[in-house]
């Protein structure tokens, strides 16, 4: 496992290096699960429900998370 150093700001923020974000497919809005194991913090991207649903329904009614979200929102808006 390759290590990368980052600095924690006074507000507790860290910046993930661009190369790591690209390799892990982490974009703005990606949810991250933090797990503490003894003296280590493990960060793990969590796929959204719509990302998973888009994969399951690719041939049915939506191929991307944005399409799935639009369809779900439209269904919710109907009386």
Secondary structure, DSSP 8 states (H G I E B T S, - for coil): ---------TTS-----HHHHHHTT--TT-EEEEEEETTEEEEEEE--HHHHHHHHTTTTT-SSHHHHHHHHHHHHH--
